[in-house]
Amino acid sequence: MEAALPAERDLEEQTKPADVEVRIQRVLEDLRAIQHELNWAAMQVPANPEQREALSELVEAESLHALKSALDQMRHFLWFFMQVASNDSEFGERLRDVLRQRVANDAPRPKGTFLERLKLATDHALVRCLLENKNQKPN
């Protein structure tokens, strides 16, 4: 059996359900605060021309685009995760079968970071399941 990579070992040590729940709550609080601050800034634009310039710079900021991209990816991943983790979903069972089959085929390991490989695996499984069952959509 292949030894786990350091990043994978770290992830295994970090993924205790209680720890994940605490991190989710912390992220939710941060996201709500960011949304509140952006909403407040957007409401100030009509009354303050300087605020309009600052807001347009923020819209162009790489960090805002990175946040949007990360949230989009997370939304898709969470749909996938909830389907796989659901015990009473026939679709979830089919997804798990696809993942088991891929592991059984001992496919060559793609290069990249753990998160890149995870995204590639979820994208692959999602496409395969969507092709097999065109009537169900992730959204």
N, C-alpha and C positions, 0 to 999 in steps of 0.2 A: 504494500500500500504506500502511496506517495505521501511524503511528509508535508504538512501544511506550511504554506509560506508564512513569514513573520506577520504580514498584514492580515492574513486569514486567521492566524492564531490570536492576534490582538482582537479581531472582530469577534471570535468565538468567546473570548474572555469578557467582552463588553456586552454581549447580547443577553443579559439576564432580563427577563420580562419586567421586573420592578425598575431596573435601571433604564430600560427603554421607555417605560411609562413616564418616568421623571423627565427624561430628555424631551419626550413629545410635549409634555406640559410646558416646559421651558421654551421650546420652539414656538408653540402656540401663543404664549404670552408675547414673545418677541415679534411674531408676525402681526398680532393684533396691535401692538404699539407702533410698528412701522406703518400699518394701514391707517391708524389714527393720525399719525404725524403727516403722512402724505395727503390724507383727506383735508386736514387743517390747512396745509400749505396750499392746496388747490383752491380752497374757499377764500384764501387771502388774495389770490391773483387779481381779481377785478378791482380791488381797492388799492393795490400797491404795485406799481410798475416795476419796482426793483425786485419784488417777489416773483413777478412773471419771468424775469431774466434768470433768476436763480432756479426757478422750477424748470425752465426749458433746458438749463444746463444739467439738472438732475435727470431729466428724461433721456438726455444723450449719454449719461454716465454709463460706463461699462458695468458697474456694480448692479445697477437697476436691471440691465439686460441679463446679467448673470443670474440675478434673483428670479426673474421671470422664467428663464430657461430651467433653472433648478426646480422651481415649483411645478412647471409643466411636466418635467420628467418624473417628479415625485408623484404627481397625480396619476400618471399612467402606471408607475410601478406599484402604487398602493392598490389600484384596481387589480392588477395581476396578483399581488401578494394575497389580497383578500379572497380571490378566486381559488388560489392554490391552498390557502390555509383553511378554507371552509370545508368542514367535514360533510355537510349535507348537500353539496353542489356536485351534480354530475359533471358539469363543465370543469369544476375544480379537480375532480378525479382524472378527467382527461388531460388536464394540464400537468398534473403530477406524473401521469403515465408518460407523457412526452418528455418530461425532465428525466425520469428514470431511464427511459430508452436512450436518451442522449448520453447519460453517464455510462450505461451499459455498452454503448458503441465505442467507448473510450476515444472520443474525438480528440484530435490534437488540441492542446491548450492554446488559445489565442494569446498573443502578447498584449501587454498593457497593464494598467493598474487594476487592482481588484474591482473597483467600482466600474471601470470601463468593461471588464469581462462580465460583471454582473449585468450591466445594461445590455450588452450584446446577447447574453443568454436569455434575458427576459424578452428582448425584442424578437429573438428567434422563436421562442416558444409562443409568444403572442401572435406573430404572423402565421405560424404553423396552425395554431388553434383557430384563428380566424378563417384560414383557408379551409379547414375541415368543417367548420360550423359557421357559415356565412350569415346566419340569422341572428346571432348574438353580437352585440357591440359593447366595447368597453365603457362607453359614456351613456 
